[in-house]
Amino acid sequence: MSANKIFTAKNEITGIKSRPNVIIAYGEGKREEAMSLSDMLSREEINVIPHEKGDIFENTCLFGDMHMMVVRDGGLSAPEFGLIEELRKMSDIPVLTVSDGCDEIYRTMALAKGADACMNADEFGRFEFKARVVSLLRRYLKNQDRAGGIISADGETLTNGSISIDRRRREVFRSGSLIRMTAIEYGIVEYLMENCGAVCTVDDIYRRVWNETPYSVRKTVVEHIRRIRSKIEPDPHNPSYIKVVFGVGYKMERAV
């Protein structure tokens, strides 16, 4: 989602034309506080999905639609603190923690694991919280536009590095040269480009492209990915675009 389609001017805190999606992950005993954080962001026209730690990463393609995660944890020893490191294995969306006992040791550990910012729950300010969320969202979305996966103004062209697709003609190009692909191969490339930088599960790829309920489809998807790599990758044995996320699925790496 393009940053310039999301942020306009609104009461000096946030202006959102197309709502970004923020997931609030929380641990045991933190539900009420997580709901309060959710209410704050919802009033700023941000889509919020509160989710108890549990099976939060089971539907990993969920994060293809997420733009940020807020973690309400109980400190370094809390199980939900590990969510930061788990998320970094599959996504680069910004992470803000709101934590009990947010001292220097906690902040150092959280940042080392991949958090972007930390707030102390004991000294919590709702205006600062909203401003931090909006700031992180704005920076992330602008970086997305610069890094790759750029969508044209009319939405018909997707570009990531030397790879581009023409949705109207259902064609894929590398460095301006047409690459011949089957309808299935094109569908996979389009789906990965739409979710550039996010992890997509094998089942979700199959469900989207084949339009069928997935059942024992891993070998089918793997074989099609192999053929696509042979066509778009400079070195198919060391792919720079379509990366495997072991045990989960694939993602289209943003070009640098």
PEJOPE-V463169 format. One record per residue. RES is the residue in one letter. SS is DSSP state (~ for helix, > for strand, _ for the rest). PHI is phi as a letter, one per 20 degrees, with the letter a starting at -180 (NA if undefined). OMEGA is omega as a letter, one per 40 degrees, with the letter a starting at -180 (NA if undefined). Layout:
# PEJOPE-V463169
RES | SS | PHI | OMEGA
RES | SS | PHI | OMEGA
This chain:
# PEJOPE-V463169
M | _ | NA | a
S | _ | f | a
A | ~ | f | a
N | ~ | f | i
K | ~ | e | a
I | _ | d | a
F | > | d | i
T | _ | c | a
A | _ | e | i
K | _ | b | i
N | _ | k | i
E | _ | m | i
I | _ | d | i
T | _ | b | i
G | _ | c | a
I | > | c | a
K | _ | e | i
S | _ | d | a
R | _ | f | i
P | _ | f | a
N | > | d | a
V | > | c | i
I | > | e | i
I | > | d | a
A | > | e | a
Y | > | b | a
G | _ | d | a
E | _ | g | i
G | _ | n | a
K | _ | d | a
R | ~ | g | a
E | ~ | g | i
E | ~ | f | i
A | ~ | f | i
M | ~ | f | i
S | ~ | f | i
L | ~ | f | i
S | ~ | f | i
D | ~ | f | i
M | ~ | g | a
L | ~ | f | a
S | ~ | f | i
R | _ | f | i
E | _ | e | i
E | _ | m | i
I | _ | d | i
N | > | f | a
V | > | c | i
I | > | c | i
P | > | f | a
H | > | b | i
E | > | f | a
K | _ | g | i
G | _ | k | a
D | _ | d | a
I | _ | g | a
F | _ | d | i
E | _ | f | i
N | _ | e | a
T | ~ | f | a
C | ~ | f | i
L | ~ | g | a
F | ~ | f | i
G | ~ | f | i
D | _ | d | a
M | _ | e | i
H | _ | d | a
M | > | a | i
M | > | c | i
V | > | d | i
V | > | d | i
R | > | e | a
D | > | d | a
G | _ | d | i
G | _ | o | a
L | _ | g | a
S | _ | e | a
A | _ | f | a
P | ~ | g | a
E | ~ | f | i
F | ~ | f | i
G | ~ | f | i
L | ~ | f | a
I | ~ | f | a
E | ~ | f | i
E | ~ | f | a
L | ~ | f | a
R | ~ | f | i
K | _ | f | a
M | _ | c | a
S | _ | b | i
D | _ | d | i
I | _ | f | a
P | > | f | a
V | > | c | i
L | > | d | i
T | > | d | i
V | > | d | a
S | > | c | i
D | _ | f | i
G | _ | m | a
C | _ | e | a
D | _ | e | a
E | ~ | f | i
I | ~ | f | i
Y | ~ | f | a
R | ~ | f | i
T | ~ | f | a
M | ~ | f | a
A | ~ | f | i
L | ~ | f | i
A | ~ | f | a
K | ~ | e | i
G | _ | p | i
A | _ | f | i
D | _ | e | i
A | > | b | a
C | > | c | i
M | > | c | i
N | > | e | a
A | ~ | f | a
D | ~ | f | i
E | ~ | c | a
F | _ | f | i
G | _ | c | a
R | ~ | f | i
F | ~ | f | i
E | ~ | f | i
F | ~ | g | a
K | ~ | f | a
A | ~ | f | i
R | ~ | f | i
V | ~ | f | a
V | ~ | f | i
S | ~ | f | i
L | ~ | f | i
L | ~ | f | a
R | ~ | f | a
R | ~ | f | a
Y | ~ | f | a
L | ~ | f | i
K | ~ | f | i
N | ~ | f | i
Q | ~ | g | a
D | ~ | f | a
R | ~ | f | a
A | ~ | e | a
G | _ | q | a
G | _ | m | a
I | > | f | i
I | > | d | a
S | _ | f | a
A | _ | g | a
D | _ | e | i
G | _ | m | a
E | _ | e | a
T | > | c | i
L | > | d | a
T | > | c | i
N | > | b | a
G | _ | m | a
S | _ | e | a
I | > | e | i
S | > | b | i
I | > | c | i
D | > | d | a
R | _ | f | a
R | _ | f | a
R | _ | e | a
R | _ | l | a
E | > | c | i
V | > | d | a
F | > | c | i
R | > | c | a
S | _ | l | i
G | _ | n | a
S | > | e | a
L | > | f | i
I | > | d | a
R | _ | f | a
M | _ | c | i
T | _ | f | i
A | ~ | f | i
I | ~ | f | a
E | ~ | f | i
Y | ~ | f | a
G | ~ | g | i
I | ~ | f | a
V | ~ | f | a
E | ~ | f | a
Y | ~ | f | i
L | ~ | f | i
M | ~ | f | i
E | ~ | f | a
N | _ | d | a
C | _ | g | i
G | _ | n | a
A | _ | d | i
V | _ | e | i
C | > | d | a
T | > | f | i
V | ~ | g | a
D | ~ | f | a
D | ~ | f | i
I | ~ | f | a
Y | ~ | f | a
R | ~ | f | a
R | ~ | f | a
V | ~ | e | a
W | ~ | e | a
N | _ | l | i
E | _ | c | i
T | _ | f | a
P | _ | f | i
Y | _ | b | a
S | _ | l | a
V | _ | d | a
R | ~ | g | a
K | ~ | f | i
T | ~ | f | a
V | ~ | f | a
V | ~ | g | a
E | ~ | f | i
H | ~ | f | i
I | ~ | f | i
R | ~ | g | a
R | ~ | f | i
I | ~ | f | i
R | ~ | f | a
S | ~ | f | a
K | ~ | e | a
I | ~ | d | a
E | _ | e | i
P | _ | g | i
D | _ | c | a
P | ~ | g | a
H | ~ | e | i
N | ~ | c | a
P | _ | f | i
S | _ | d | a
Y | _ | d | a
I | > | e | a
K | > | d | i
V | > | e | i
V | > | d | a
F | _ | g | i
G | _ | m | a
V | _ | c | a
G | > | r | a
Y | > | c | i
K | > | b | i
M | > | e | a
E | _ | f | i
R | _ | f | i
A | _ | f | i
V | _ | d | NA
